[in-house]
Amino acid sequence: MPDDPSSIIDPSSGLFSEAFLRASLPTRVATARRAMKQLGLITIRVNTHDGSTPDPGPAGGLIRETLRDSDTGVLLDDGRFALLLEFTPVEGCVIIANRLADRLREAQPGHTMAVGIASYPVHAINATELLQASARASRQAEDNEAGAVVVAPIAD
């Protein structure tokens, strides 16, 4: 968690803060709606082989290296990571999640990721629903085997 709660950048990971995500997500959803494009949200829990909480710095660096300039990497207050992927369908989110998992395994052997994926408008029609859908998928991935990737169910 950032030392200064008003800070938009987390100093330990170099990623944006959860406060930034929550403030900017409604605008990002509105932009996706106006452009008639998808907006992907990936939520990630990094797990260590011994169950300890990993330092967010190395994973934050891998996330920054993996994302496009138009995407946003976030360290959430609970230690999970979120990736906001502009104009990215679910299939693209899965590709990014797998690429990041491969990089994590190479850089930090014994670490795995539990990944939840949701996108606007497939899984949610507003920012709150998108956060909730991705978080539910992430929790389901954490309940599955190590390295699981779970895509949220399609919204009604």
Biotite code that builds the C-alpha atoms (Angstrom):
import biotite.structure as struc

atoms = struc.array([
    struc.Atom([0.000, 0.000, 0.000], chain_id="A", res_id=1, res_name="MET", atom_name="CA", element="C"),
    struc.Atom([1.307, 3.479, -0.778], chain_id="A", res_id=2, res_name="PRO", atom_name="CA", element="C"),
    struc.Atom([2.934, 5.456, 2.047], chain_id="A", res_id=3, res_name="ASP", atom_name="CA", element="C"),
    struc.Atom([0.731, 8.437, 1.111], chain_id="A", res_id=4, res_name="ASP", atom_name="CA", element="C"),
    struc.Atom([-2.893, 7.363, 0.535], chain_id="A", res_id=5, res_name="PRO", atom_name="CA", element="C"),
    struc.Atom([-3.375, 10.263, -1.889], chain_id="A", res_id=6, res_name="SER", atom_name="CA", element="C"),
    struc.Atom([-0.457, 9.103, -4.039], chain_id="A", res_id=7, res_name="SER", atom_name="CA", element="C"),
    struc.Atom([-1.318, 7.660, -7.422], chain_id="A", res_id=8, res_name="ILE", atom_name="CA", element="C"),
    struc.Atom([1.929, 5.673, -7.700], chain_id="A", res_id=9, res_name="ILE", atom_name="CA", element="C"),
    struc.Atom([2.858, 2.867, -5.308], chain_id="A", res_id=10, res_name="ASP", atom_name="CA", element="C"),
    struc.Atom([6.564, 3.294, -4.452], chain_id="A", res_id=11, res_name="PRO", atom_name="CA", element="C"),
    struc.Atom([7.247, -0.415, -3.848], chain_id="A", res_id=12, res_name="SER", atom_name="CA", element="C"),
    struc.Atom([6.032, -1.604, -7.266], chain_id="A", res_id=13, res_name="SER", atom_name="CA", element="C"),
    struc.Atom([6.142, 1.504, -9.442], chain_id="A", res_id=14, res_name="GLY", atom_name="CA", element="C"),
    struc.Atom([2.539, 0.779, -10.426], chain_id="A", res_id=15, res_name="LEU", atom_name="CA", element="C"),
    struc.Atom([-0.541, 2.932, -10.037], chain_id="A", res_id=16, res_name="PHE", atom_name="CA", element="C"),
    struc.Atom([-2.494, 2.752, -6.776], chain_id="A", res_id=17, res_name="SER", atom_name="CA", element="C"),
    struc.Atom([-5.953, 1.308, -6.257], chain_id="A", res_id=18, res_name="GLU", atom_name="CA", element="C"),
    struc.Atom([-7.214, 4.851, -5.631], chain_id="A", res_id=19, res_name="ALA", atom_name="CA", element="C"),
    struc.Atom([-6.086, 5.786, -9.143], chain_id="A", res_id=20, res_name="PHE", atom_name="CA", element="C"),
    struc.Atom([-7.821, 2.739, -10.619], chain_id="A", res_id=21, res_name="LEU", atom_name="CA", element="C"),
    struc.Atom([-11.092, 3.490, -8.866], chain_id="A", res_id=22, res_name="ARG", atom_name="CA", element="C"),
    struc.Atom([-10.949, 7.142, -9.949], chain_id="A", res_id=23, res_name="ALA", atom_name="CA", element="C"),
    struc.Atom([-10.084, 6.448, -13.591], chain_id="A", res_id=24, res_name="SER", atom_name="CA", element="C"),
    struc.Atom([-12.061, 3.263, -14.308], chain_id="A", res_id=25, res_name="LEU", atom_name="CA", element="C"),
    struc.Atom([-15.467, 4.925, -14.897], chain_id="A", res_id=26, res_name="PRO", atom_name="CA", element="C"),
    struc.Atom([-13.884, 7.186, -17.540], chain_id="A", res_id=27, res_name="THR", atom_name="CA", element="C"),
    struc.Atom([-12.124, 4.230, -19.170], chain_id="A", res_id=28, res_name="ARG", atom_name="CA", element="C"),
    struc.Atom([-15.414, 2.318, -19.344], chain_id="A", res_id=29, res_name="VAL", atom_name="CA", element="C"),
    struc.Atom([-17.129, 5.381, -20.843], chain_id="A", res_id=30, res_name="ALA", atom_name="CA", element="C"),
    struc.Atom([-14.376, 5.662, -23.465], chain_id="A", res_id=31, res_name="THR", atom_name="CA", element="C"),
    struc.Atom([-14.736, 1.980, -24.348], chain_id="A", res_id=32, res_name="ALA", atom_name="CA", element="C"),
    struc.Atom([-18.499, 2.423, -24.619], chain_id="A", res_id=33, res_name="ARG", atom_name="CA", element="C"),
    struc.Atom([-18.146, 5.463, -26.877], chain_id="A", res_id=34, res_name="ARG", atom_name="CA", element="C"),
    struc.Atom([-15.559, 3.713, -29.079], chain_id="A", res_id=35, res_name="ALA", atom_name="CA", element="C"),
    struc.Atom([-17.572, 0.451, -29.034], chain_id="A", res_id=36, res_name="MET", atom_name="CA", element="C"),
    struc.Atom([-14.470, -1.447, -27.914], chain_id="A", res_id=37, res_name="LYS", atom_name="CA", element="C"),
    struc.Atom([-13.804, -3.916, -25.144], chain_id="A", res_id=38, res_name="GLN", atom_name="CA", element="C"),
    struc.Atom([-11.909, -3.020, -21.976], chain_id="A", res_id=39, res_name="LEU", atom_name="CA", element="C"),
    struc.Atom([-10.146, -5.854, -20.187], chain_id="A", res_id=40, res_name="GLY", atom_name="CA", element="C"),
    struc.Atom([-9.491, -6.057, -16.461], chain_id="A", res_id=41, res_name="LEU", atom_name="CA", element="C"),
    struc.Atom([-7.165, -8.734, -15.120], chain_id="A", res_id=42, res_name="ILE", atom_name="CA", element="C"),
    struc.Atom([-6.786, -9.288, -11.369], chain_id="A", res_id=43, res_name="THR", atom_name="CA", element="C"),
    struc.Atom([-3.747, -11.261, -10.220], chain_id="A", res_id=44, res_name="ILE", atom_name="CA", element="C"),
    struc.Atom([-2.614, -12.793, -6.953], chain_id="A", res_id=45, res_name="ARG", atom_name="CA", element="C"),
    struc.Atom([1.065, -13.770, -6.953], chain_id="A", res_id=46, res_name="VAL", atom_name="CA", element="C"),
    struc.Atom([1.703, -16.824, -4.789], chain_id="A", res_id=47, res_name="ASN", atom_name="CA", element="C"),
    struc.Atom([5.053, -17.980, -3.445], chain_id="A", res_id=48, res_name="THR", atom_name="CA", element="C"),
    struc.Atom([6.035, -21.614, -3.057], chain_id="A", res_id=49, res_name="HIS", atom_name="CA", element="C"),
    struc.Atom([6.101, -21.234, 0.741], chain_id="A", res_id=50, res_name="ASP", atom_name="CA", element="C"),
    struc.Atom([2.882, -19.207, 1.062], chain_id="A", res_id=51, res_name="GLY", atom_name="CA", element="C"),
    struc.Atom([4.603, -15.982, 2.128], chain_id="A", res_id=52, res_name="SER", atom_name="CA", element="C"),
    struc.Atom([3.611, -12.591, 0.757], chain_id="A", res_id=53, res_name="THR", atom_name="CA", element="C"),
    struc.Atom([5.945, -11.712, -2.104], chain_id="A", res_id=54, res_name="PRO", atom_name="CA", element="C"),
    struc.Atom([7.662, -8.350, -2.478], chain_id="A", res_id=55, res_name="ASP", atom_name="CA", element="C"),
    struc.Atom([5.538, -6.458, -5.044], chain_id="A", res_id=56, res_name="PRO", atom_name="CA", element="C"),
    struc.Atom([8.592, -4.843, -6.648], chain_id="A", res_id=57, res_name="GLY", atom_name="CA", element="C"),
    struc.Atom([9.733, -7.679, -8.948], chain_id="A", res_id=58, res_name="PRO", atom_name="CA", element="C"),
    struc.Atom([6.196, -8.499, -10.135], chain_id="A", res_id=59, res_name="ALA", atom_name="CA", element="C"),
    struc.Atom([5.543, -4.781, -10.619], chain_id="A", res_id=60, res_name="GLY", atom_name="CA", element="C"),
    struc.Atom([8.614, -4.567, -12.855], chain_id="A", res_id=61, res_name="GLY", atom_name="CA", element="C"),
    struc.Atom([7.458, -7.550, -14.917], chain_id="A", res_id=62, res_name="LEU", atom_name="CA", element="C"),
    struc.Atom([4.013, -5.993, -15.282], chain_id="A", res_id=63, res_name="ILE", atom_name="CA", element="C"),
    struc.Atom([5.471, -2.658, -16.436], chain_id="A", res_id=64, res_name="ARG", atom_name="CA", element="C"),
    struc.Atom([7.663, -4.463, -18.996], chain_id="A", res_id=65, res_name="GLU", atom_name="CA", element="C"),
    struc.Atom([4.752, -6.567, -20.296], chain_id="A", res_id=66, res_name="THR", atom_name="CA", element="C"),
    struc.Atom([2.057, -3.921, -20.714], chain_id="A", res_id=67, res_name="LEU", atom_name="CA", element="C"),
    struc.Atom([1.577, -1.559, -23.624], chain_id="A", res_id=68, res_name="ARG", atom_name="CA", element="C"),
    struc.Atom([1.860, 2.174, -22.982], chain_id="A", res_id=69, res_name="ASP", atom_name="CA", element="C"),
    struc.Atom([-1.924, 2.493, -23.237], chain_id="A", res_id=70, res_name="SER", atom_name="CA", element="C"),
    struc.Atom([-2.518, -0.102, -20.492], chain_id="A", res_id=71, res_name="ASP", atom_name="CA", element="C"),
    struc.Atom([-2.454, 0.449, -16.735], chain_id="A", res_id=72, res_name="THR", atom_name="CA", element="C"),
    struc.Atom([-0.782, -1.683, -14.069], chain_id="A", res_id=73, res_name="GLY", atom_name="CA", element="C"),
    struc.Atom([-2.059, -1.322, -10.500], chain_id="A", res_id=74, res_name="VAL", atom_name="CA", element="C"),
    struc.Atom([-1.057, -2.609, -7.075], chain_id="A", res_id=75, res_name="LEU", atom_name="CA", element="C"),
    struc.Atom([-4.309, -3.108, -5.179], chain_id="A", res_id=76, res_name="LEU", atom_name="CA", element="C"),
    struc.Atom([-4.552, -2.361, -1.470], chain_id="A", res_id=77, res_name="ASP", atom_name="CA", element="C"),
    struc.Atom([-4.859, -6.075, -0.629], chain_id="A", res_id=78, res_name="ASP", atom_name="CA", element="C"),
    struc.Atom([-1.592, -6.970, -2.413], chain_id="A", res_id=79, res_name="GLY", atom_name="CA", element="C"),
    struc.Atom([-3.145, -8.253, -5.628], chain_id="A", res_id=80, res_name="ARG", atom_name="CA", element="C"),
    struc.Atom([-2.352, -6.654, -8.967], chain_id="A", res_id=81, res_name="PHE", atom_name="CA", element="C"),
    struc.Atom([-4.783, -5.350, -11.561], chain_id="A", res_id=82, res_name="ALA", atom_name="CA", element="C"),
    struc.Atom([-4.134, -4.776, -15.248], chain_id="A", res_id=83, res_name="LEU", atom_name="CA", element="C"),
    struc.Atom([-6.457, -2.513, -17.186], chain_id="A", res_id=84, res_name="LEU", atom_name="CA", element="C"),
    struc.Atom([-6.136, -3.274, -20.895], chain_id="A", res_id=85, res_name="LEU", atom_name="CA", element="C"),
    struc.Atom([-7.509, -0.704, -23.339], chain_id="A", res_id=86, res_name="GLU", atom_name="CA", element="C"),
    struc.Atom([-9.482, -2.032, -26.318], chain_id="A", res_id=87, res_name="PHE", atom_name="CA", element="C"),
    struc.Atom([-8.618, -5.630, -25.459], chain_id="A", res_id=88, res_name="THR", atom_name="CA", element="C"),
    struc.Atom([-11.012, -8.571, -25.820], chain_id="A", res_id=89, res_name="PRO", atom_name="CA", element="C"),
    struc.Atom([-11.003, -11.506, -23.432], chain_id="A", res_id=90, res_name="VAL", atom_name="CA", element="C"),
    struc.Atom([-8.734, -13.538, -25.712], chain_id="A", res_id=91, res_name="GLU", atom_name="CA", element="C"),
    struc.Atom([-6.115, -10.770, -25.572], chain_id="A", res_id=92, res_name="GLY", atom_name="CA", element="C"),
    struc.Atom([-6.365, -10.676, -21.785], chain_id="A", res_id=93, res_name="CYS", atom_name="CA", element="C"),
    struc.Atom([-5.681, -14.413, -21.630], chain_id="A", res_id=94, res_name="VAL", atom_name="CA", element="C"),
    struc.Atom([-2.617, -13.968, -23.864], chain_id="A", res_id=95, res_name="ILE", atom_name="CA", element="C"),
    struc.Atom([-1.258, -11.183, -21.642], chain_id="A", res_id=96, res_name="ILE", atom_name="CA", element="C"),
    struc.Atom([-1.941, -13.198, -18.471], chain_id="A", res_id=97, res_name="ALA", atom_name="CA", element="C"),
    struc.Atom([-0.110, -16.229, -19.868], chain_id="A", res_id=98, res_name="ASN", atom_name="CA", element="C"),
    struc.Atom([2.808, -14.084, -21.078], chain_id="A", res_id=99, res_name="ARG", atom_name="CA", element="C"),
    struc.Atom([3.102, -12.512, -17.643], chain_id="A", res_id=100, res_name="LEU", atom_name="CA", element="C"),
    struc.Atom([2.882, -15.923, -15.919], chain_id="A", res_id=101, res_name="ALA", atom_name="CA", element="C"),
    struc.Atom([5.708, -17.231, -18.139], chain_id="A", res_id=102, res_name="ASP", atom_name="CA", element="C"),
    struc.Atom([7.868, -14.222, -17.294], chain_id="A", res_id=103, res_name="ARG", atom_name="CA", element="C"),
    struc.Atom([7.134, -14.624, -13.582], chain_id="A", res_id=104, res_name="LEU", atom_name="CA", element="C"),
    struc.Atom([8.115, -18.325, -13.647], chain_id="A", res_id=105, res_name="ARG", atom_name="CA", element="C"),
    struc.Atom([11.395, -17.425, -15.386], chain_id="A", res_id=106, res_name="GLU", atom_name="CA", element="C"),
    struc.Atom([12.231, -14.519, -13.078], chain_id="A", res_id=107, res_name="ALA", atom_name="CA", element="C"),
    struc.Atom([10.980, -16.003, -9.817], chain_id="A", res_id=108, res_name="GLN", atom_name="CA", element="C"),
    struc.Atom([10.942, -19.806, -9.865], chain_id="A", res_id=109, res_name="PRO", atom_name="CA", element="C"),
    struc.Atom([8.398, -21.232, -7.452], chain_id="A", res_id=110, res_name="GLY", atom_name="CA", element="C"),
    struc.Atom([6.014, -18.271, -7.814], chain_id="A", res_id=111, res_name="HIS", atom_name="CA", element="C"),
    struc.Atom([2.641, -18.734, -9.471], chain_id="A", res_id=112, res_name="THR", atom_name="CA", element="C"),
    struc.Atom([-0.260, -16.484, -10.357], chain_id="A", res_id=113, res_name="MET", atom_name="CA", element="C"),
    struc.Atom([-3.979, -16.867, -9.798], chain_id="A", res_id=114, res_name="ALA", atom_name="CA", element="C"),
    struc.Atom([-5.664, -14.768, -12.496], chain_id="A", res_id=115, res_name="VAL", atom_name="CA", element="C"),
    struc.Atom([-9.202, -13.465, -12.866], chain_id="A", res_id=116, res_name="GLY", atom_name="CA", element="C"),
    struc.Atom([-10.314, -11.871, -16.131], chain_id="A", res_id=117, res_name="ILE", atom_name="CA", element="C"),
    struc.Atom([-13.348, -9.754, -16.933], chain_id="A", res_id=118, res_name="ALA", atom_name="CA", element="C"),
    struc.Atom([-14.110, -7.321, -19.721], chain_id="A", res_id=119, res_name="SER", atom_name="CA", element="C"),
    struc.Atom([-16.520, -4.578, -20.615], chain_id="A", res_id=120, res_name="TYR", atom_name="CA", element="C"),
    struc.Atom([-19.139, -5.167, -22.075], chain_id="A", res_id=121, res_name="PRO", atom_name="CA", element="C"),
    struc.Atom([-18.963, -8.980, -22.070], chain_id="A", res_id=122, res_name="VAL", atom_name="CA", element="C"),
    struc.Atom([-18.909, -9.438, -18.286], chain_id="A", res_id=123, res_name="HIS", atom_name="CA", element="C"),
    struc.Atom([-20.020, -6.049, -16.989], chain_id="A", res_id=124, res_name="ALA", atom_name="CA", element="C"),
    struc.Atom([-21.583, -2.828, -18.188], chain_id="A", res_id=125, res_name="ILE", atom_name="CA", element="C"),
    struc.Atom([-20.077, -0.357, -15.721], chain_id="A", res_id=126, res_name="ASN", atom_name="CA", element="C"),
    struc.Atom([-16.928, 0.159, -13.674], chain_id="A", res_id=127, res_name="ALA", atom_name="CA", element="C"),
    struc.Atom([-18.289, -1.284, -10.427], chain_id="A", res_id=128, res_name="THR", atom_name="CA", element="C"),
    struc.Atom([-19.513, -4.457, -12.105], chain_id="A", res_id=129, res_name="GLU", atom_name="CA", element="C"),
    struc.Atom([-16.204, -4.829, -13.959], chain_id="A", res_id=130, res_name="LEU", atom_name="CA", element="C"),
    struc.Atom([-14.215, -4.657, -10.710], chain_id="A", res_id=131, res_name="LEU", atom_name="CA", element="C"),
    struc.Atom([-16.572, -7.126, -9.051], chain_id="A", res_id=132, res_name="GLN", atom_name="CA", element="C"),
    struc.Atom([-16.511, -9.599, -11.964], chain_id="A", res_id=133, res_name="ALA", atom_name="CA", element="C"),
    struc.Atom([-12.715, -9.586, -12.132], chain_id="A", res_id=134, res_name="SER", atom_name="CA", element="C"),
    struc.Atom([-12.395, -9.951, -8.340], chain_id="A", res_id=135, res_name="ALA", atom_name="CA", element="C"),
    struc.Atom([-14.831, -12.913, -8.302], chain_id="A", res_id=136, res_name="ARG", atom_name="CA", element="C"),
    struc.Atom([-12.915, -14.613, -11.105], chain_id="A", res_id=137, res_name="ALA", atom_name="CA", element="C"),
    struc.Atom([-9.649, -13.973, -9.267], chain_id="A", res_id=138, res_name="SER", atom_name="CA", element="C"),
    struc.Atom([-10.995, -15.504, -6.040], chain_id="A", res_id=139, res_name="ARG", atom_name="CA", element="C"),
    struc.Atom([-12.180, -18.534, -8.014], chain_id="A", res_id=140, res_name="GLN", atom_name="CA", element="C"),
    struc.Atom([-8.713, -18.852, -9.580], chain_id="A", res_id=141, res_name="ALA", atom_name="CA", element="C"),
    struc.Atom([-7.148, -18.734, -6.107], chain_id="A", res_id=142, res_name="GLU", atom_name="CA", element="C"),
    struc.Atom([-9.423, -21.610, -5.059], chain_id="A", res_id=143, res_name="ASP", atom_name="CA", element="C"),
    struc.Atom([-8.278, -23.669, -8.061], chain_id="A", res_id=144, res_name="ASN", atom_name="CA", element="C"),
    struc.Atom([-4.863, -25.164, -8.671], chain_id="A", res_id=145, res_name="GLU", atom_name="CA", element="C"),
    struc.Atom([-1.732, -23.012, -8.766], chain_id="A", res_id=146, res_name="ALA", atom_name="CA", element="C"),
    struc.Atom([-1.451, -20.945, -11.900], chain_id="A", res_id=147, res_name="GLY", atom_name="CA", element="C"),
    struc.Atom([-5.175, -20.956, -12.699], chain_id="A", res_id=148, res_name="ALA", atom_name="CA", element="C"),
    struc.Atom([-6.699, -18.439, -15.087], chain_id="A", res_id=149, res_name="VAL", atom_name="CA", element="C"),
    struc.Atom([-10.454, -17.914, -14.682], chain_id="A", res_id=150, res_name="VAL", atom_name="CA", element="C"),
    struc.Atom([-12.596, -15.844, -17.026], chain_id="A", res_id=151, res_name="VAL", atom_name="CA", element="C"),
    struc.Atom([-15.713, -14.331, -15.446], chain_id="A", res_id=152, res_name="ALA", atom_name="CA", element="C"),
    struc.Atom([-19.091, -15.699, -16.594], chain_id="A", res_id=153, res_name="PRO", atom_name="CA", element="C"),
    struc.Atom([-20.851, -13.672, -19.262], chain_id="A", res_id=154, res_name="ILE", atom_name="CA", element="C"),
    struc.Atom([-23.162, -11.026, -17.824], chain_id="A", res_id=155, res_name="ALA", atom_name="CA", element="C"),
    struc.Atom([-26.910, -11.413, -18.207], chain_id="A", res_id=156, res_name="ASP", atom_name="CA", element="C"),
])
